[in-house]
Amino acid sequence: MAVTLRERKVAARQVDARSCIITDEEYGCATPLMSATAECTADQLGPLLSQSFVPVLGGFIGSTLKGETTTIGRGGSDYTAAIIGSVLAASEIQIWTDVTGVLTADPRVVTEAHTIPRLSYAEAAELAYFGAKVLHPKTMQPAVETGIPVRICNSRAPEEEGTLVCAESETTRHTVKAIAHKAGVTTVQITSARMLGAYGFLRALFEVFERHRTIVDVVTTSEVSVSLSLDDASALPAIVEELQELGTVRVEKERAIVCVVGEGLRGTPGIAARVFSTISDINVTLISQGASSINLTFAIEEERVAEAVNRLHEAFFGEAGAQQKAREIGEGALSGSI
């Protein structure tokens, strides 16, 4: 890349990313040590930038304090860009990919999906976590901490502005921004009368998942039961064996998580009713809303997720959604005039 840029009269210099990105020793999924990374990046890139050179670094790799090579896991290249951009106090971090920004839904499922011009950090993080492949969740962390906007651009359509992710969302605070989904999910329900009026039960439950290094995605609770979803169920047999000591365990495989995202979602009357009336004939096995003001998350059968996402996209972004929005605006104007 550096050679190609120089051929086009750009003063580029290749820099080994391992001399900038300093990490712990968790090989395969190393965590950058930000203080050491900031110091090394300033030492390596500062002199080049002061002479108007363009540094070119590879992503995904780093090194320990001892100089041993590490990798920083899935999404590591974008993460590297975000780290370098934040350390250098860039005016904007750009991620160039093969789609024009973050879309209102997965274009492989919803052909009418379109680009979202602007997202807040929180909205983008939720979408990334629940299936939007264009941006890995940890990419947002350095940008959030430094307040630097992130722009998602299409390398095949460089004239398009893409999606700008920043601290403030667009003015559409009370509308749905996007619908994400994640298939291949397993849901687990633990029921026990011992939960009622007891303390320490949830701690004991989640310690089981911690021992087996298994990440829990969505969690809902009642007085006597806990329902949760798992993306990685490889350790499930051993987990279930331990959970059975706490209560009755029910496992449902081949599920999908659907996440409806938008700033102010929880405070907008009628959104949940509209979501579930749109998919009223599809069985919902888990619902989570109160934990976040910007998303409504639920689980359904995996075989019906494409149908559900398409219906919801049509309801909120299609012609039917536009007509509904027009009616809501009209009703608001009428009530205002009265």
N, C-alpha and C positions, 0 to 999 in steps of 0.2 A: 504493500500500500504506500509506504514512504517513497519507494522508487517511482511508482506511478504518479504520485503527486509532484515529485520533482520534475518528471518529464513534462508536466503541465505547468511548469514555472511556479510551483508552490514550494516554498522553502521548508520542506518537511524533514524531520529527523526521527528515526526509529528509536524507541526507548523500551528496554525490557521491563515489562510491568512488575516483575518480581523485585525490582529495585525500588518500587513505589508502594505496592500493596503488601503490607506486613500483616500477618495473620497468626492465629493460635495454631496448635498442632492437630486439629481435628481434620485429618486428611480426608478428602472427598467432599467435605462440607465445612471448610474452615471459616472462621469468623474474623473479619478484619479488625485489627487493633488500631482504632482511629487516631489516637495520639501519635503513635509511631508512624502510621501511614501518612498523616499530615506532614510530619517532619521530613520524612524521606521524599515525599512528592514535591515539597517545596525545594528541597536540595537538588532533586533531579530535573524538575521541569522549570523552576524559577529562572535559572540562567538562560534557558532556551527561549522562554517567552519574552524575557527582557530584550533579546536580540531579534525578536519577531520571527522566530522559527515556530513551526507547527509540530508539536510532538505527536507521534503515532504510537499507540500502545495496544498490545493485545489484551483481550479481556479474559476473565475466568481463572487466571492463575495469580499466585502470590508467593510469598516465602515467609518462613518463620523467622523469629529473631536470630536463629542460628544459621539462616541462609538456606534452609531446606525448602524445596519446591512444594507448594500446596495448591489445591484447587478449591474454589469457593461454591461449588454446587450448581444446581439448576438455576438458570437465570443469571449466572455469574458474569457474563459479558456486559449485560445492561447494568448490573449492580456495580461493576467496575467503573463504567462511565459515570454513574451517579456519584460514586465516591470521589472520583477525580474532580468532577464538576463542583462538588460541594467544597472540597478542600481548597480549590482554586478560586472559590467565590465567583463562579461563572454567572453571567446574567441569565443564562438559560441552558438547560441540559436537553439535548436532542437524542431521541432513540429512533433510528432509521430501521424500518422493517418492511414487510411485503404487503401491508394493508394501510389504508389512509386513516390512521388514528384508531381510537377506540370506537367500536360500533355499538349500535343500540341492541344488538344480539349477535350471536355467532353466525356469520354469513354462510357457513356450511349447512346451517339448519334453517335460517330465515333469509331467503334470497332478497327480501326488501330491506334488510338492515342497512342503516346509513350512519355516517360519521357523527359523533357527538362533538361539537365545537369546543366545549369547555367542561371540565370536571374539577371538583375539589379533590384534594389529596385523599380525603376519607372515602369519597365515592369511588375513585380509581382503585384504592386499596381493596375495597369490598369486591369490586368487579374482578380484579386480578385474582383474589383468593378463591372466588367462586366460579372460576372457569374462563375468564377473558385472557386468552393465551398471549395477547400482544404485550402484556406488561406483567412481570413477576412481582409479587407483593413486596419482597424485600428491596426492590429497586426504589420504592418510594421513600424508604427510611432516611437516607442521607438528604434528600430534597426537602422532606418535611422538617428535619432538624435545622436546616439552614434557610428555609423559606424560598428556595430557588425553584422557579417553574420548570416543568418537564414537558417537552413537546414530542408527540408521537407522529412521525412522518413516514411517508411511503417512498422508498428509494426508487420505485418504478414510476412514480408520479410526483417528482420533486416540486412541481408548481403548486400542489395542494397544501393547504395550511395544516391539515391534520387536526389533532386534538391537543389543546393546551391544558395541562393539569397544574393547578396552583392552589393557594390557600383558600381563595374565595371562589365559590361556585357561581355559575351564571344566575341571572335573575329568576329563572324558573325553579324557585325553591320548593314549590308545592306540587311538582309534577314528577312523574317517573322519568328517569334519564335512560335507563337501560335494563335489560333482562339477561342475566347470566345464568348458566347452568353447569352442573358437573355430574357426569354419569359414573357408573361403577362404584357407587356408594353403598355401604352397609349400615343399617341402623340397628341399635341395640337398646332394649328397654329393660331396666332393672326395677322390679317391684318388691317392696318390703314394708311391712307394717312397722318395722323397727325405725323407719325414717320419721314417723309421726312424733313430733315433740322432742326429737333426739338431736344432740349436737355431735359433730365429728363424723357423721355418716358419709357426707359428700367427700370429705377429705380421704376417708378410707377407700371410697370408690375410685377417686381419681388417682390415688397412689398405685392402684392396680395398673392403670394405663401408663403411668410414669415408669413403673418397673419394667414394663415391656416396650418402652420407648415408642409408644403409639400415640399419635396426635389425634385429639378429639376436635371435630369441626363445630357442629351445631349442638347445643344442649338446651333441653327444656325440662322443667321439673314440676311436679305436683306434690301434694302432701305425702304420698306414699310411693311415688315412682319417679324415675329419671329416664328420659329418652335422649339418645345422642347419636351422632353419625360419625362414621370413620371412613376416611379416604383409603387408608392402607389397613387391610384386614388380615395381613399375613400372620400376625400373632394371635388372631382371634380365638382359636381353640384353647390356648393356655389362659387367655384373658377370661373367657367364659367360665373356665374351671374355677378360677379364683373368685369371680363375681358371684357364682352360685353359693358361696359361703355367706354372701350378704343378702341374697334374696332370689326371687325367681327371675330368670333371664330369658328374654325372647329376642331372637335374631332374625332380621329380615334382610335378605341379600337382593342384589339387582335393583337397587333403588337409585334415584337421581335427586339432586338438590337443585331447586330453582330459587334464584335470588332476584327480587325486584328492588332496584336501587334508585334513590333520588333524595336530595337534601329536603328535609322537612316532611318526610314521608309519614312519620308517626303522628305528626300533628295535623295532618290533612284528613278531614272527615271523608269517609266513603271509599278510600283507596282499597282497604282490605276487602270490603264488600264487593267492589268491582273486580278485584283479582279473583276471588273465589267464586263469584257468580259466572265468570268467564270460563272456569274449568269445573263447573258444578258436578259434572258426571265423571270426574277423575278423582279417585280416592287419594286423599291427603293423609299421610301417616305421621307427620311431625310438623309443627309450626313454631317459628321463633320470630318475635318482633320486638319485644320490649328491650332487648339488650342494646339495640342501636336505633337512633332516630332516623337513619337513612336507608335501612333495608328491611324487607319482609322476606323471610326465608322459610321454605317448606320442602318436604320430601314427598315424592310420588314414585310410582312404579317406573322403572327405567324405560320400558318399552313405550311409554306414553309421553316421554319428556319432549320429544320433537313436536308432537301435536300441541302440548300445553304451551310451549314457548311461542310457537307460531300464533296460537290463539291470543295470547297475552300481548304479543307484539302488534297484532292487528287491532286489538282493543285500545291500546294506548298510543300507537303511532300510525295506524292505517287510517283509511277513510272513516271507518266507524269511530275511531278514537278522536279524529278531528271534529266529527259531528257532535260527539258527546262533549268535547271541550267547548265547542261553540254554544251548546245548550247551557253549560255551566256558566260561561261568561254572560250569556243573556239573562240567566236567572239572577246572577249577581248584580247586573246593571239594573234589572227590574226592582230587586229588593232595595237597592241603593236609592233609586228614584222615589220609591214609596217612603 
